[in-house]
Amino acid sequence: MAQSFHIKRGDQVVVISGSHKGKSGKVLELLPKKQRAIVEGVGMIKRHTKKSQEHPNGAIVEREGSIHISNLMAQSVFDASKRKKNA
């Protein structure tokens, strides 16, 4: 049975806890078995790549890492909660 999450691919989300708290971006991919999501521009990690035609000497490539679903909140919900606190 497929697990449902409070966010889906393409949603704008905000990181609400962890080392990337406060950053926001678009959900690129969901990993339901691990309960994680890949968010554009958040959680950047460096990967060492082998030699290839694209990178003749090998390279260090920076890409997005995954973030646990519980650390993410939809941007619209986050903005609504901020308005409620300030009012």
Phi and psi in radians as a Rosetta constraint file:
Dihedral C 1 N 2 CA 2 C 2 CIRCULARHARMONIC -1.278 0.35
Dihedral N 2 CA 2 C 2 N 3 CIRCULARHARMONIC 2.476 0.35
Dihedral C 2 N 3 CA 3 C 3 CIRCULARHARMONIC -1.603 0.35
Dihedral N 3 CA 3 C 3 N 4 CIRCULARHARMONIC 2.422 0.35
Dihedral C 3 N 4 CA 4 C 4 CIRCULARHARMONIC -1.777 0.35
Dihedral N 4 CA 4 C 4 N 5 CIRCULARHARMONIC 2.530 0.35
Dihedral C 4 N 5 CA 5 C 5 CIRCULARHARMONIC -2.088 0.35
Dihedral N 5 CA 5 C 5 N 6 CIRCULARHARMONIC 2.873 0.35
Dihedral C 5 N 6 CA 6 C 6 CIRCULARHARMONIC -1.396 0.35
Dihedral N 6 CA 6 C 6 N 7 CIRCULARHARMONIC -0.071 0.35
Dihedral C 6 N 7 CA 7 C 7 CIRCULARHARMONIC -2.286 0.35
Dihedral N 7 CA 7 C 7 N 8 CIRCULARHARMONIC 2.822 0.35
Dihedral C 7 N 8 CA 8 C 8 CIRCULARHARMONIC -2.438 0.35
Dihedral N 8 CA 8 C 8 N 9 CIRCULARHARMONIC 2.977 0.35
Dihedral C 8 N 9 CA 9 C 9 CIRCULARHARMONIC -1.050 0.35
Dihedral N 9 CA 9 C 9 N 10 CIRCULARHARMONIC 2.356 0.35
Dihedral C 9 N 10 CA 10 C 10 CIRCULARHARMONIC 1.671 0.35
Dihedral N 10 CA 10 C 10 N 11 CIRCULARHARMONIC -0.246 0.35
Dihedral C 10 N 11 CA 11 C 11 CIRCULARHARMONIC -1.231 0.35
Dihedral N 11 CA 11 C 11 N 12 CIRCULARHARMONIC 2.595 0.35
Dihedral C 11 N 12 CA 12 C 12 CIRCULARHARMONIC -1.495 0.35
Dihedral N 12 CA 12 C 12 N 13 CIRCULARHARMONIC 2.239 0.35
Dihedral C 12 N 13 CA 13 C 13 CIRCULARHARMONIC -2.271 0.35
Dihedral N 13 CA 13 C 13 N 14 CIRCULARHARMONIC 2.822 0.35
Dihedral C 13 N 14 CA 14 C 14 CIRCULARHARMONIC -2.137 0.35
Dihedral N 14 CA 14 C 14 N 15 CIRCULARHARMONIC 2.418 0.35
Dihedral C 14 N 15 CA 15 C 15 CIRCULARHARMONIC -1.429 0.35
Dihedral N 15 CA 15 C 15 N 16 CIRCULARHARMONIC 2.124 0.35
Dihedral C 15 N 16 CA 16 C 16 CIRCULARHARMONIC -1.767 0.35
Dihedral N 16 CA 16 C 16 N 17 CIRCULARHARMONIC -0.187 0.35
Dihedral C 16 N 17 CA 17 C 17 CIRCULARHARMONIC -2.732 0.35
Dihedral N 17 CA 17 C 17 N 18 CIRCULARHARMONIC 2.833 0.35
Dihedral C 17 N 18 CA 18 C 18 CIRCULARHARMONIC 1.771 0.35
Dihedral N 18 CA 18 C 18 N 19 CIRCULARHARMONIC -3.007 0.35
Dihedral C 18 N 19 CA 19 C 19 CIRCULARHARMONIC -1.244 0.35
Dihedral N 19 CA 19 C 19 N 20 CIRCULARHARMONIC -0.274 0.35
Dihedral C 19 N 20 CA 20 C 20 CIRCULARHARMONIC -1.880 0.35
Dihedral N 20 CA 20 C 20 N 21 CIRCULARHARMONIC 0.398 0.35
Dihedral C 20 N 21 CA 21 C 21 CIRCULARHARMONIC -0.960 0.35
Dihedral N 21 CA 21 C 21 N 22 CIRCULARHARMONIC 2.338 0.35
Dihedral C 21 N 22 CA 22 C 22 CIRCULARHARMONIC 1.672 0.35
Dihedral N 22 CA 22 C 22 N 23 CIRCULARHARMONIC -0.335 0.35
Dihedral C 22 N 23 CA 23 C 23 CIRCULARHARMONIC -1.358 0.35
Dihedral N 23 CA 23 C 23 N 24 CIRCULARHARMONIC 2.665 0.35
Dihedral C 23 N 24 CA 24 C 24 CIRCULARHARMONIC -2.362 0.35
Dihedral N 24 CA 24 C 24 N 25 CIRCULARHARMONIC 2.808 0.35
Dihedral C 24 N 25 CA 25 C 25 CIRCULARHARMONIC -3.128 0.35
Dihedral N 25 CA 25 C 25 N 26 CIRCULARHARMONIC -3.104 0.35
Dihedral C 25 N 26 CA 26 C 26 CIRCULARHARMONIC -1.677 0.35
Dihedral N 26 CA 26 C 26 N 27 CIRCULARHARMONIC 2.433 0.35
Dihedral C 26 N 27 CA 27 C 27 CIRCULARHARMONIC -1.274 0.35
Dihedral N 27 CA 27 C 27 N 28 CIRCULARHARMONIC 2.091 0.35
Dihedral C 27 N 28 CA 28 C 28 CIRCULARHARMONIC -1.576 0.35
Dihedral N 28 CA 28 C 28 N 29 CIRCULARHARMONIC -0.608 0.35
Dihedral C 28 N 29 CA 29 C 29 CIRCULARHARMONIC -2.755 0.35
Dihedral N 29 CA 29 C 29 N 30 CIRCULARHARMONIC 2.543 0.35
Dihedral C 29 N 30 CA 30 C 30 CIRCULARHARMONIC -1.941 0.35
Dihedral N 30 CA 30 C 30 N 31 CIRCULARHARMONIC 2.435 0.35
Dihedral C 30 N 31 CA 31 C 31 CIRCULARHARMONIC -2.039 0.35
Dihedral N 31 CA 31 C 31 N 32 CIRCULARHARMONIC 1.487 0.35
Dihedral C 31 N 32 CA 32 C 32 CIRCULARHARMONIC -1.097 0.35
Dihedral N 32 CA 32 C 32 N 33 CIRCULARHARMONIC -0.595 0.35
Dihedral C 32 N 33 CA 33 C 33 CIRCULARHARMONIC -1.159 0.35
Dihedral N 33 CA 33 C 33 N 34 CIRCULARHARMONIC -0.550 0.35
Dihedral C 33 N 34 CA 34 C 34 CIRCULARHARMONIC -1.746 0.35
Dihedral N 34 CA 34 C 34 N 35 CIRCULARHARMONIC -0.056 0.35
Dihedral C 34 N 35 CA 35 C 35 CIRCULARHARMONIC 0.957 0.35
Dihedral N 35 CA 35 C 35 N 36 CIRCULARHARMONIC 0.831 0.35
Dihedral C 35 N 36 CA 36 C 36 CIRCULARHARMONIC -2.295 0.35
Dihedral N 36 CA 36 C 36 N 37 CIRCULARHARMONIC 2.833 0.35
Dihedral C 36 N 37 CA 37 C 37 CIRCULARHARMONIC -2.380 0.35
Dihedral N 37 CA 37 C 37 N 38 CIRCULARHARMONIC 2.632 0.35
Dihedral C 37 N 38 CA 38 C 38 CIRCULARHARMONIC -1.838 0.35
Dihedral N 38 CA 38 C 38 N 39 CIRCULARHARMONIC 2.117 0.35
Dihedral C 38 N 39 CA 39 C 39 CIRCULARHARMONIC -1.977 0.35
Dihedral N 39 CA 39 C 39 N 40 CIRCULARHARMONIC 2.357 0.35
Dihedral C 39 N 40 CA 40 C 40 CIRCULARHARMONIC -1.064 0.35
Dihedral N 40 CA 40 C 40 N 41 CIRCULARHARMONIC 2.147 0.35
Dihedral C 40 N 41 CA 41 C 41 CIRCULARHARMONIC 1.359 0.35
Dihedral N 41 CA 41 C 41 N 42 CIRCULARHARMONIC 0.086 0.35
Dihedral C 41 N 42 CA 42 C 42 CIRCULARHARMONIC -2.105 0.35
Dihedral N 42 CA 42 C 42 N 43 CIRCULARHARMONIC 2.416 0.35
Dihedral C 42 N 43 CA 43 C 43 CIRCULARHARMONIC 1.259 0.35
Dihedral N 43 CA 43 C 43 N 44 CIRCULARHARMONIC 0.738 0.35
Dihedral C 43 N 44 CA 44 C 44 CIRCULARHARMONIC -1.157 0.35
Dihedral N 44 CA 44 C 44 N 45 CIRCULARHARMONIC 2.351 0.35
Dihedral C 44 N 45 CA 45 C 45 CIRCULARHARMONIC -2.224 0.35
Dihedral N 45 CA 45 C 45 N 46 CIRCULARHARMONIC 2.756 0.35
Dihedral C 45 N 46 CA 46 C 46 CIRCULARHARMONIC -1.871 0.35
Dihedral N 46 CA 46 C 46 N 47 CIRCULARHARMONIC 2.331 0.35
Dihedral C 46 N 47 CA 47 C 47 CIRCULARHARMONIC -2.131 0.35
Dihedral N 47 CA 47 C 47 N 48 CIRCULARHARMONIC 2.339 0.35
Dihedral C 47 N 48 CA 48 C 48 CIRCULARHARMONIC -1.533 0.35
Dihedral N 48 CA 48 C 48 N 49 CIRCULARHARMONIC 2.233 0.35
Dihedral C 48 N 49 CA 49 C 49 CIRCULARHARMONIC -1.921 0.35
Dihedral N 49 CA 49 C 49 N 50 CIRCULARHARMONIC 2.657 0.35
Dihedral C 49 N 50 CA 50 C 50 CIRCULARHARMONIC -1.272 0.35
Dihedral N 50 CA 50 C 50 N 51 CIRCULARHARMONIC 2.954 0.35
Dihedral C 50 N 51 CA 51 C 51 CIRCULARHARMONIC -1.098 0.35
Dihedral N 51 CA 51 C 51 N 52 CIRCULARHARMONIC 2.467 0.35
Dihedral C 51 N 52 CA 52 C 52 CIRCULARHARMONIC -2.701 0.35
Dihedral N 52 CA 52 C 52 N 53 CIRCULARHARMONIC 3.109 0.35
Dihedral C 52 N 53 CA 53 C 53 CIRCULARHARMONIC -1.146 0.35
Dihedral N 53 CA 53 C 53 N 54 CIRCULARHARMONIC -0.601 0.35
Dihedral C 53 N 54 CA 54 C 54 CIRCULARHARMONIC -1.228 0.35
Dihedral N 54 CA 54 C 54 N 55 CIRCULARHARMONIC -0.694 0.35
Dihedral C 54 N 55 CA 55 C 55 CIRCULARHARMONIC -2.210 0.35
Dihedral N 55 CA 55 C 55 N 56 CIRCULARHARMONIC 1.562 0.35
Dihedral C 55 N 56 CA 56 C 56 CIRCULARHARMONIC -1.052 0.35
Dihedral N 56 CA 56 C 56 N 57 CIRCULARHARMONIC -0.505 0.35
Dihedral C 56 N 57 CA 57 C 57 CIRCULARHARMONIC -1.810 0.35
Dihedral N 57 CA 57 C 57 N 58 CIRCULARHARMONIC 0.122 0.35
Dihedral C 57 N 58 CA 58 C 58 CIRCULARHARMONIC 1.435 0.35
Dihedral N 58 CA 58 C 58 N 59 CIRCULARHARMONIC 3.003 0.35
Dihedral C 58 N 59 CA 59 C 59 CIRCULARHARMONIC -2.815 0.35
Dihedral N 59 CA 59 C 59 N 60 CIRCULARHARMONIC 2.894 0.35
Dihedral C 59 N 60 CA 60 C 60 CIRCULARHARMONIC -1.899 0.35
Dihedral N 60 CA 60 C 60 N 61 CIRCULARHARMONIC 1.948 0.35
Dihedral C 60 N 61 CA 61 C 61 CIRCULARHARMONIC -1.794 0.35
Dihedral N 61 CA 61 C 61 N 62 CIRCULARHARMONIC 2.336 0.35
Dihedral C 61 N 62 CA 62 C 62 CIRCULARHARMONIC -1.756 0.35
Dihedral N 62 CA 62 C 62 N 63 CIRCULARHARMONIC 2.250 0.35
Dihedral C 62 N 63 CA 63 C 63 CIRCULARHARMONIC -2.535 0.35
Dihedral N 63 CA 63 C 63 N 64 CIRCULARHARMONIC 2.994 0.35
Dihedral C 63 N 64 CA 64 C 64 CIRCULARHARMONIC -1.315 0.35
Dihedral N 64 CA 64 C 64 N 65 CIRCULARHARMONIC 2.410 0.35
Dihedral C 64 N 65 CA 65 C 65 CIRCULARHARMONIC -1.715 0.35
Dihedral N 65 CA 65 C 65 N 66 CIRCULARHARMONIC 3.024 0.35
Dihedral C 65 N 66 CA 66 C 66 CIRCULARHARMONIC -1.570 0.35
Dihedral N 66 CA 66 C 66 N 67 CIRCULARHARMONIC 2.693 0.35
Dihedral C 66 N 67 CA 67 C 67 CIRCULARHARMONIC -2.243 0.35
Dihedral N 67 CA 67 C 67 N 68 CIRCULARHARMONIC 2.446 0.35
Dihedral C 67 N 68 CA 68 C 68 CIRCULARHARMONIC -1.136 0.35
Dihedral N 68 CA 68 C 68 N 69 CIRCULARHARMONIC 2.468 0.35
Dihedral C 68 N 69 CA 69 C 69 CIRCULARHARMONIC -0.982 0.35
Dihedral N 69 CA 69 C 69 N 70 CIRCULARHARMONIC -0.627 0.35
Dihedral C 69 N 70 CA 70 C 70 CIRCULARHARMONIC -1.164 0.35
Dihedral N 70 CA 70 C 70 N 71 CIRCULARHARMONIC -0.288 0.35
Dihedral C 70 N 71 CA 71 C 71 CIRCULARHARMONIC -1.607 0.35
Dihedral N 71 CA 71 C 71 N 72 CIRCULARHARMONIC 0.067 0.35
Dihedral C 71 N 72 CA 72 C 72 CIRCULARHARMONIC -2.018 0.35
Dihedral N 72 CA 72 C 72 N 73 CIRCULARHARMONIC 2.582 0.35
Dihedral C 72 N 73 CA 73 C 73 CIRCULARHARMONIC -2.433 0.35
Dihedral N 73 CA 73 C 73 N 74 CIRCULARHARMONIC 2.464 0.35
Dihedral C 73 N 74 CA 74 C 74 CIRCULARHARMONIC -1.036 0.35
Dihedral N 74 CA 74 C 74 N 75 CIRCULARHARMONIC 2.439 0.35
Dihedral C 74 N 75 CA 75 C 75 CIRCULARHARMONIC -1.004 0.35
Dihedral N 75 CA 75 C 75 N 76 CIRCULARHARMONIC -0.727 0.35
Dihedral C 75 N 76 CA 76 C 76 CIRCULARHARMONIC -1.120 0.35
Dihedral N 76 CA 76 C 76 N 77 CIRCULARHARMONIC -0.721 0.35
Dihedral C 76 N 77 CA 77 C 77 CIRCULARHARMONIC -1.176 0.35
Dihedral N 77 CA 77 C 77 N 78 CIRCULARHARMONIC -0.706 0.35
Dihedral C 77 N 78 CA 78 C 78 CIRCULARHARMONIC -1.086 0.35
Dihedral N 78 CA 78 C 78 N 79 CIRCULARHARMONIC -0.806 0.35
Dihedral C 78 N 79 CA 79 C 79 CIRCULARHARMONIC -1.110 0.35
Dihedral N 79 CA 79 C 79 N 80 CIRCULARHARMONIC -0.703 0.35
Dihedral C 79 N 80 CA 80 C 80 CIRCULARHARMONIC -1.109 0.35
Dihedral N 80 CA 80 C 80 N 81 CIRCULARHARMONIC -0.717 0.35
Dihedral C 80 N 81 CA 81 C 81 CIRCULARHARMONIC -1.203 0.35
Dihedral N 81 CA 81 C 81 N 82 CIRCULARHARMONIC -0.582 0.35
Dihedral C 81 N 82 CA 82 C 82 CIRCULARHARMONIC -1.151 0.35
Dihedral N 82 CA 82 C 82 N 83 CIRCULARHARMONIC -0.739 0.35
Dihedral C 82 N 83 CA 83 C 83 CIRCULARHARMONIC -1.111 0.35
Dihedral N 83 CA 83 C 83 N 84 CIRCULARHARMONIC -0.716 0.35
Dihedral C 83 N 84 CA 84 C 84 CIRCULARHARMONIC -1.135 0.35
Dihedral N 84 CA 84 C 84 N 85 CIRCULARHARMONIC -0.692 0.35
Dihedral C 84 N 85 CA 85 C 85 CIRCULARHARMONIC -1.146 0.35
Dihedral N 85 CA 85 C 85 N 86 CIRCULARHARMONIC -0.707 0.35
Dihedral C 85 N 86 CA 86 C 86 CIRCULARHARMONIC -1.344 0.35
Dihedral N 86 CA 86 C 86 N 87 CIRCULARHARMONIC -0.385 0.35
